[in-house]
């Protein structure tokens, strides 16, 4: 893993890293965008326009209720999970919309298999209201399967 930089776009905190997996360089940008996140800022646009496969991870709950309108602001990045997927550990009070957005290049490496981890996220030492055994986070982890072609020294599979 190579951390490229911690971006500070206005007052928003983001983390940009690159992973080298076999011959694939995968760029990952982790964000928690508020409703007025500057998707058209030069720093974000430069990352989105890269030729490397890009995964944009984050909690997109703070965007407008119409997530289809927000996708246009992300300039061609496509959501891996359906936009109405609830990624909250407990469905009682909160509803989070965590997701993974990918560019066209990254889409070619995905198998289409994804998931939301909902089990094994509690610990006895974490309070759960007046009881014990609460969740580590109200957000559930997300995953998607990436297919990596292994290329030998001769350039053949």
Residue frames as a rotation matrix with the C-alpha (Angstrom) as fourth column:
UNK 1
0.585 0.811 0.000 0.00
0.811 -0.585 0.000 0.00
0.000 0.000 -1.000 0.00
UNK 2
-0.658 -0.734 0.168 1.27
0.740 -0.672 -0.041 3.42
0.143 0.097 0.985 -0.90
UNK 3
0.347 0.754 -0.558 -0.46
0.770 -0.569 -0.289 6.41
-0.535 -0.330 -0.778 0.63
UNK 4
0.007 -0.305 0.952 -0.34
0.865 -0.475 -0.158 9.12
0.501 0.825 0.260 -1.98
UNK 5
-0.840 -0.226 0.492 -1.54
0.017 -0.919 -0.394 12.02
0.542 -0.323 0.776 0.09
UNK 6
-0.313 0.796 -0.518 -4.06
0.865 0.014 -0.501 13.17
-0.392 -0.605 -0.693 2.64
UNK 7
-0.531 0.185 0.827 -6.18
0.527 -0.692 0.494 15.65
0.664 0.698 0.270 0.79
UNK 8
-0.406 0.508 -0.759 -7.73
0.634 -0.442 -0.635 18.58
-0.658 -0.739 -0.143 2.51
UNK 9
-0.635 0.312 0.706 -10.22
0.579 -0.413 0.703 20.01
0.511 0.856 0.082 0.07
UNK 10
0.055 0.500 0.864 -11.53
-0.377 -0.791 0.482 23.10
0.925 -0.352 0.145 1.75
UNK 11
-0.257 -0.152 0.954 -12.49
-0.966 0.012 -0.258 21.68
0.028 -0.988 -0.149 5.16
UNK 12
0.803 0.591 -0.078 -13.23
-0.594 0.804 -0.021 18.10
0.050 0.063 0.997 4.01
UNK 13
-0.127 -0.859 0.495 -11.00
-0.787 0.391 0.477 15.23
-0.604 -0.329 -0.726 5.02
UNK 14
0.869 0.309 -0.385 -10.19
-0.487 0.671 -0.559 12.56
0.086 0.674 0.734 2.46
UNK 15
0.087 -0.862 0.499 -7.60
-0.453 0.411 0.791 9.81
-0.887 -0.295 -0.355 2.15
UNK 16
0.773 0.069 -0.630 -6.08
-0.629 0.205 -0.750 8.74
0.077 0.976 0.202 -1.16
UNK 17
0.027 -0.764 0.645 -4.04
-0.501 0.548 0.670 5.51
-0.865 -0.342 -0.368 -1.40
UNK 18
0.325 0.012 -0.946 -2.72
-0.891 0.338 -0.302 3.24
0.316 0.941 0.121 -4.14
UNK 19
0.359 -0.192 0.914 -2.42
-0.387 0.860 0.333 -0.54
-0.850 -0.473 0.234 -3.91
UNK 20
-0.221 -0.454 -0.863 -0.24
-0.963 0.239 0.121 -2.59
0.152 0.858 -0.491 -6.23
UNK 21
0.264 0.377 0.888 -1.87
-0.442 0.866 -0.236 -6.00
-0.857 -0.330 0.395 -6.72
UNK 22
0.257 -0.318 0.913 0.12
0.740 0.672 0.026 -8.12
-0.622 0.669 0.408 -9.17
UNK 23
-0.657 -0.527 0.539 0.30
0.754 -0.475 0.454 -5.89
0.017 0.704 0.710 -12.26
UNK 24
0.208 0.851 0.483 -2.74
0.683 -0.480 0.551 -3.79
0.700 0.215 -0.681 -11.28
UNK 25
-0.926 -0.362 -0.107 -2.38
0.341 -0.681 -0.648 -0.38
0.162 -0.637 0.754 -9.63
UNK 26
0.021 0.997 -0.068 -5.63
0.818 0.022 0.575 0.34
0.576 -0.068 -0.815 -7.79
UNK 27
-0.861 -0.241 0.447 -6.35
0.017 -0.894 -0.447 3.89
0.508 -0.378 0.774 -6.58
UNK 28
-0.046 0.839 -0.542 -8.75
0.895 0.276 0.351 4.26
0.444 -0.469 -0.763 -3.65
UNK 29
-0.745 -0.053 0.665 -10.23
-0.139 -0.963 -0.232 7.55
0.653 -0.265 0.710 -2.44
UNK 30
-0.323 0.611 -0.723 -12.08
0.908 0.415 -0.056 7.43
0.265 -0.675 -0.689 0.89
UNK 31
-0.826 0.121 0.551 -14.46
-0.117 -0.992 0.042 10.34
0.552 -0.030 0.833 1.54
UNK 32
-0.368 0.835 -0.408 -17.42
0.887 0.185 -0.423 11.30
-0.278 -0.518 -0.809 3.70
UNK 33
-0.807 -0.042 0.589 -18.99
0.381 -0.798 0.466 13.97
0.451 0.601 0.660 1.55
UNK 34
-0.569 0.678 -0.465 -21.36
0.229 -0.413 -0.882 16.51
-0.790 -0.609 0.079 3.07
UNK 35
0.420 0.848 0.324 -24.28
0.593 0.014 -0.805 17.80
-0.687 0.530 -0.497 1.01
UNK 36
0.962 -0.077 -0.263 -22.15
-0.225 -0.766 -0.602 20.51
-0.155 0.638 -0.754 -0.58
UNK 37
0.276 -0.898 0.344 -19.03
0.337 0.425 0.840 18.48
-0.900 -0.116 0.420 -1.34
UNK 38
0.300 -0.184 -0.936 -16.98
-0.678 -0.731 -0.074 20.12
-0.671 0.657 -0.344 -4.12
UNK 39
0.466 -0.070 0.882 -17.13
0.386 0.913 -0.131 17.31
-0.797 0.401 0.452 -6.72
UNK 40
0.858 -0.101 0.503 -16.04
0.466 -0.259 -0.846 19.78
0.216 0.961 -0.176 -9.39
UNK 41
0.733 -0.662 -0.156 -12.91
-0.394 -0.600 0.697 20.91
-0.555 -0.449 -0.700 -7.50
UNK 42
0.443 -0.624 -0.644 -9.65
-0.807 0.036 -0.590 20.56
0.391 0.780 -0.488 -9.47
UNK 43
-0.531 -0.687 0.496 -8.17
-0.836 0.521 -0.174 18.11
-0.139 -0.507 -0.851 -6.91
UNK 44
-0.052 0.604 0.795 -11.15
-0.243 0.764 -0.597 15.73
-0.969 -0.225 0.107 -7.07
UNK 45
0.835 0.401 -0.376 -11.48
-0.426 0.040 -0.904 16.06
-0.348 0.915 0.204 -10.85
UNK 46
0.040 -0.914 -0.405 -7.79
-0.968 0.066 -0.243 15.22
0.249 0.401 -0.881 -11.29
UNK 47
-0.640 -0.228 0.734 -8.25
-0.536 0.817 -0.214 12.01
-0.551 -0.530 -0.645 -9.28
UNK 48
0.306 0.860 0.410 -11.43
-0.147 0.468 -0.872 11.02
-0.941 0.206 0.269 -11.16
UNK 49
0.803 0.035 -0.595 -9.79
-0.579 -0.192 -0.793 11.64
-0.142 0.981 -0.134 -14.55
UNK 50
-0.195 -0.943 0.271 -6.82
-0.794 0.314 0.520 9.32
-0.576 -0.114 -0.810 -13.88
UNK 51
0.011 0.097 -0.995 -6.18
-0.843 0.537 0.043 6.36
0.538 0.838 0.088 -16.15
UNK 52
-0.932 -0.351 -0.090 -5.82
-0.235 0.773 -0.589 3.98
0.276 -0.528 -0.803 -13.18
UNK 53
-0.128 0.890 -0.438 -8.75
0.496 0.440 0.749 1.98
0.859 -0.122 -0.497 -11.83
UNK 54
-0.799 -0.080 0.596 -10.42
-0.360 -0.731 -0.580 4.15
0.482 -0.678 0.555 -9.16
UNK 55
-0.127 0.766 -0.630 -12.61
0.778 0.471 0.416 3.10
0.616 -0.437 -0.655 -6.24
UNK 56
-0.578 0.082 0.812 -14.36
-0.388 -0.903 -0.185 5.91
0.718 -0.422 0.553 -4.38
UNK 57
-0.341 0.391 -0.855 -15.44
0.716 0.697 0.032 4.70
0.608 -0.602 -0.518 -0.93
UNK 58
-0.959 -0.093 0.267 -17.56
-0.097 -0.777 -0.622 6.52
0.265 -0.623 0.736 1.58
UNK 59
-0.434 0.851 -0.295 -20.73
0.742 0.152 -0.652 7.33
-0.510 -0.503 -0.698 3.40
UNK 60
-0.906 0.126 0.403 -22.97
0.240 -0.631 0.737 9.10
0.348 0.765 0.542 0.89
UNK 61
-0.202 0.870 -0.450 -25.86
0.979 0.181 -0.091 9.56
0.003 -0.459 -0.888 3.35
UNK 62
-0.207 0.075 -0.975 -25.38
0.435 -0.886 -0.160 13.33
-0.876 -0.457 0.151 3.50
UNK 63
-0.993 -0.079 0.085 -26.00
0.109 -0.378 0.919 13.81
-0.041 0.922 0.384 -0.19
UNK 64
-0.488 0.869 -0.081 -29.42
-0.873 -0.484 0.058 14.79
0.011 0.099 0.995 -1.42
UNK 65
-0.019 0.583 0.812 -32.24
-0.467 0.713 -0.523 12.27
-0.884 -0.389 0.258 -1.08
UNK 66
0.943 0.319 -0.093 -32.14
-0.210 0.354 -0.911 11.72
-0.258 0.879 0.401 -4.82
UNK 67
0.179 -0.950 0.254 -28.86
-0.038 0.252 0.967 9.82
-0.983 -0.182 0.009 -5.18
UNK 68
0.326 -0.048 0.944 -29.38
0.894 0.341 -0.292 9.55
-0.308 0.939 0.154 -8.93
UNK 69
0.941 0.025 0.339 -28.91
0.151 -0.924 -0.350 13.31
0.304 0.381 -0.873 -9.17
UNK 70
0.686 -0.719 0.109 -25.75
-0.472 -0.326 0.819 13.10
-0.554 -0.613 -0.563 -7.09
UNK 71
0.353 -0.579 0.735 -24.13
0.589 0.748 0.306 10.57
-0.727 0.325 0.605 -9.39
UNK 72
0.719 -0.072 0.691 -23.96
0.600 -0.436 -0.671 13.22
0.349 0.897 -0.270 -12.10
UNK 73
0.867 -0.410 0.283 -21.89
-0.486 -0.820 0.301 15.32
0.109 -0.399 -0.911 -9.70
UNK 74
0.386 -0.748 0.540 -19.40
-0.201 0.503 0.840 12.45
-0.900 -0.433 0.044 -9.43
UNK 75
0.193 -0.347 -0.918 -18.77
-0.908 -0.418 -0.033 12.74
-0.372 0.840 -0.396 -13.16
UNK 76
0.256 0.002 -0.967 -19.33
-0.776 0.597 -0.204 9.28
0.577 0.802 0.154 -14.56
UNK 77
-0.852 -0.493 0.174 -18.47
-0.495 0.654 -0.573 7.16
0.169 -0.574 -0.801 -11.53
UNK 78
0.002 0.865 -0.501 -20.86
-0.471 0.443 0.763 4.23
0.882 0.235 0.408 -11.14
UNK 79
0.034 0.104 0.994 -22.15
-0.994 0.107 0.023 2.79
-0.103 -0.989 0.108 -7.86
UNK 80
-0.817 -0.346 -0.461 -21.29
-0.381 0.924 -0.019 -0.87
0.433 0.160 -0.887 -7.14
UNK 81
-0.794 0.591 -0.139 -24.12
0.500 0.507 -0.702 -1.37
-0.344 -0.627 -0.699 -4.63
UNK 82
-0.077 0.842 0.534 -27.71
0.790 -0.275 0.548 -0.45
0.608 0.464 -0.645 -5.47
UNK 83
-0.597 -0.263 0.758 -28.28
-0.016 -0.941 -0.339 3.12
0.802 -0.214 0.558 -4.32
UNK 84
0.282 0.793 0.540 -31.08
-0.669 -0.240 0.703 2.16
0.687 -0.559 0.463 -1.92
UNK 85
0.156 -0.300 -0.941 -28.93
0.436 0.876 -0.207 -0.38
0.886 -0.378 0.268 0.01
UNK 86
0.816 0.124 0.565 -29.12
-0.437 -0.506 0.743 0.24
0.378 -0.853 -0.359 3.76
UNK 87
0.099 -0.880 -0.465 -25.64
0.188 0.475 -0.860 -0.18
0.977 -0.002 0.212 5.23
UNK 88
-0.004 0.004 1.000 -26.62
-0.876 -0.482 -0.001 0.49
0.482 -0.876 0.006 8.85
UNK 89
-0.911 -0.360 -0.203 -25.86
-0.209 0.826 -0.524 -2.16
0.356 -0.434 -0.827 11.47
UNK 90
-0.631 0.757 -0.171 -29.23
0.593 0.328 -0.736 -1.68
-0.501 -0.565 -0.656 13.13
UNK 91
-0.633 0.445 0.633 -32.26
0.530 -0.347 0.774 -0.56
0.564 0.825 -0.017 11.14
UNK 92
-0.091 0.685 -0.722 -33.92
0.985 -0.045 -0.166 1.02
-0.146 -0.727 -0.671 14.19
UNK 93
0.450 0.271 -0.851 -33.06
0.414 -0.907 -0.070 4.74
-0.791 -0.321 -0.521 14.01
UNK 94
-0.061 -0.629 -0.775 -30.43
-0.499 -0.653 0.570 5.45
-0.865 0.421 -0.274 11.38
UNK 95
0.792 0.148 0.592 -30.06
0.406 0.597 -0.692 4.73
-0.456 0.789 0.413 7.69
UNK 96
-0.010 -0.871 -0.491 -26.65
-0.348 -0.457 0.818 4.99
-0.937 0.179 -0.299 6.10
UNK 97
0.965 0.255 0.056 -25.94
-0.017 0.274 -0.962 4.83
-0.260 0.928 0.268 2.39
UNK 98
0.006 -1.000 -0.010 -22.30
-0.447 -0.011 0.895 3.75
-0.895 -0.001 -0.447 2.25
UNK 99
0.938 0.303 0.170 -21.23
0.018 0.447 -0.894 2.75
-0.347 0.842 0.414 -1.23
UNK 100
-0.212 -0.962 0.172 -18.35
0.308 0.102 0.946 2.08
-0.928 0.253 0.275 -3.58
UNK 101
0.841 0.393 -0.372 -18.23
-0.198 -0.416 -0.888 4.14
-0.503 0.820 -0.272 -6.78
UNK 102
-0.022 -0.858 0.514 -15.91
0.473 0.444 0.761 3.06
-0.881 0.260 0.396 -9.60
UNK 103
-0.079 -0.072 -0.994 -14.68
-0.746 -0.658 0.107 4.55
-0.662 0.750 -0.002 -12.85
UNK 104
0.731 0.430 -0.529 -15.05
-0.682 0.460 -0.569 2.76
-0.001 0.777 0.630 -16.19
UNK 105
-0.076 -0.858 -0.508 -11.57
-0.660 0.425 -0.620 1.22
0.748 0.288 -0.598 -15.96
UNK 106
-0.760 -0.194 0.620 -12.17
-0.636 0.416 -0.650 -0.23
-0.132 -0.888 -0.440 -12.48
UNK 107
0.268 0.949 0.166 -15.54
-0.826 0.314 -0.468 -1.63
-0.496 -0.012 0.868 -13.58
UNK 108
0.459 -0.127 -0.879 -13.71
-0.685 0.580 -0.441 -3.97
0.566 0.805 0.179 -15.99
UNK 109
-0.627 -0.753 -0.203 -11.89
-0.398 0.533 -0.747 -5.58
0.670 -0.387 -0.633 -13.04
UNK 110
-0.494 0.501 0.711 -15.01
-0.796 0.069 -0.601 -6.20
-0.350 -0.863 0.365 -10.94
UNK 111
-0.990 0.140 -0.022 -16.76
0.126 0.939 0.320 -9.57
0.066 0.314 -0.947 -10.97
UNK 112
-0.309 0.930 0.199 -20.14
-0.375 -0.311 0.873 -8.10
0.874 0.195 0.445 -9.99
UNK 113
0.249 0.325 -0.912 -20.05
0.672 0.620 0.404 -9.85
0.697 -0.714 -0.065 -6.62
UNK 114
-0.548 -0.346 0.762 -20.38
-0.265 -0.792 -0.550 -7.53
0.794 -0.503 0.342 -3.62
UNK 115
0.093 0.622 -0.777 -21.75
0.686 0.526 0.503 -7.60
0.722 -0.579 -0.378 -0.12
UNK 116
0.120 0.026 0.992 -22.49
-0.629 -0.771 0.096 -5.88
0.768 -0.636 -0.077 3.16
UNK 117
-0.587 -0.381 -0.714 -20.99
0.298 0.719 -0.628 -7.51
0.753 -0.582 -0.308 6.28
UNK 118
0.122 0.737 0.665 -23.68
-0.563 -0.501 0.658 -7.59
0.817 -0.455 0.354 8.98
UNK 119
0.930 0.204 -0.305 -22.45
0.090 0.679 0.728 -10.34
0.356 -0.705 0.614 11.31
UNK 120
0.328 -0.841 -0.429 -19.57
0.928 0.373 -0.021 -10.43
0.178 -0.391 0.903 13.76
UNK 121
-0.135 -0.352 0.926 -19.58
0.340 -0.895 -0.291 -6.67
0.931 0.275 0.241 14.32
UNK 122
0.719 0.426 0.549 -20.26
-0.364 -0.443 0.819 -6.61
0.592 -0.789 -0.164 18.06
UNK 123
-0.415 -0.824 -0.386 -18.13
0.111 0.376 -0.920 -7.05
0.903 -0.425 -0.064 21.15
UNK 124
0.238 0.551 -0.800 -19.09
0.817 0.331 0.472 -7.79
0.525 -0.766 -0.372 24.75
UNK 125
-0.362 -0.487 -0.795 -17.12
0.869 -0.486 -0.098 -4.79
-0.338 -0.726 0.599 26.06
UNK 126
-0.945 0.071 0.320 -19.02
0.107 -0.856 0.506 -2.25
0.309 0.513 0.801 23.92
UNK 127
-0.651 0.750 -0.118 -22.16
-0.006 -0.161 -0.987 -0.71
-0.759 -0.642 0.109 25.43
UNK 128
-0.791 0.565 0.235 -25.45
0.350 0.103 0.931 -1.24
0.502 0.818 -0.279 23.62
UNK 129
0.272 0.812 0.517 -27.78
-0.175 -0.486 0.856 1.21
0.946 -0.323 0.010 25.32
UNK 130
0.356 -0.089 0.930 -27.94
-0.932 -0.109 0.346 -0.01
0.070 -0.990 -0.122 28.93
UNK 131
0.925 -0.054 0.375 -26.69
0.003 0.991 0.136 -3.47
-0.379 -0.125 0.917 27.92
UNK 132
-0.099 -0.988 -0.118 -23.38
-0.507 -0.052 0.861 -4.81
-0.856 0.145 -0.496 26.65
UNK 133
-0.280 -0.091 0.956 -22.50
0.570 0.786 0.242 -6.38
-0.773 0.612 -0.168 23.31
UNK 134
0.579 0.530 -0.619 -22.90
-0.076 -0.721 -0.689 -3.33
-0.812 0.446 -0.378 21.11
UNK 135
0.809 -0.252 0.531 -21.66
0.585 0.261 -0.768 -2.83
0.055 0.932 0.359 17.55
UNK 136
-0.194 -0.958 -0.209 -18.18
0.874 -0.266 0.407 -1.50
-0.446 -0.104 0.889 16.83
UNK 137
-0.940 -0.043 -0.338 -19.72
-0.110 -0.900 0.421 1.02
-0.322 0.433 0.842 14.40
UNK 138
0.036 0.999 0.019 -23.22
-0.179 0.025 -0.983 1.81
-0.983 0.032 0.180 13.16
UNK 139
0.307 -0.022 -0.951 -21.81
-0.943 -0.138 -0.301 1.45
-0.125 0.990 -0.064 9.60
UNK 140
0.720 -0.075 0.690 -21.44
0.058 0.997 0.048 -2.02
-0.691 0.005 0.722 8.10
UNK 141
-0.375 -0.899 -0.228 -18.30
-0.325 -0.103 0.940 -2.82
-0.868 0.426 -0.253 6.10
UNK 142
0.776 0.546 -0.316 -18.74
-0.456 0.140 -0.879 -3.20
-0.436 0.826 0.358 2.33
UNK 143
-0.315 -0.889 0.332 -16.78
-0.164 0.396 0.904 -5.38
-0.935 0.230 -0.271 -0.06
UNK 144
0.769 0.438 -0.466 -16.57
-0.557 0.103 -0.824 -6.08
-0.313 0.893 0.323 -3.75
UNK 145
0.441 -0.591 0.675 -14.66
0.381 0.805 0.456 -8.77
-0.813 0.056 0.580 -5.58
UNK 146
0.473 -0.422 -0.773 -11.86
-0.770 -0.624 -0.131 -7.69
-0.427 0.658 -0.620 -7.91
UNK 147
0.871 -0.199 0.449 -10.57
0.362 0.879 -0.312 -10.01
-0.333 0.434 0.837 -10.63
UNK 148
0.378 -0.838 -0.394 -6.82
-0.689 -0.539 0.485 -9.69
-0.618 0.088 -0.781 -11.19
UNK 149
0.971 -0.161 -0.178 -5.19
-0.031 0.650 -0.759 -11.23
0.238 0.743 0.626 -14.24
UNK 150
0.509 -0.853 0.113 -1.79
-0.067 0.092 0.994 -12.61
-0.858 -0.514 -0.010 -13.46
UNK 151
0.933 -0.268 -0.241 0.74
-0.282 -0.127 -0.951 -11.79
0.225 0.955 -0.194 -16.17
UNK 152
0.645 -0.764 0.023 4.10
0.627 0.547 0.555 -13.57
-0.436 -0.344 0.832 -16.38
UNK 153
-0.077 -0.799 -0.596 7.41
0.127 -0.601 0.789 -12.05
-0.989 -0.014 0.148 -17.50
UNK 154
-0.810 -0.228 0.540 6.57
0.518 0.152 0.842 -12.75
-0.274 0.962 -0.005 -21.17
UNK 155
-0.793 0.554 -0.252 3.37
-0.572 -0.820 -0.004 -10.72
-0.209 0.141 0.968 -20.93
UNK 156
-0.455 0.645 -0.614 1.13
-0.242 0.574 0.782 -13.80
0.857 0.504 -0.105 -21.19
UNK 157
0.285 0.672 0.684 -1.62
-0.906 -0.045 0.421 -14.93
0.313 -0.739 0.596 -18.83
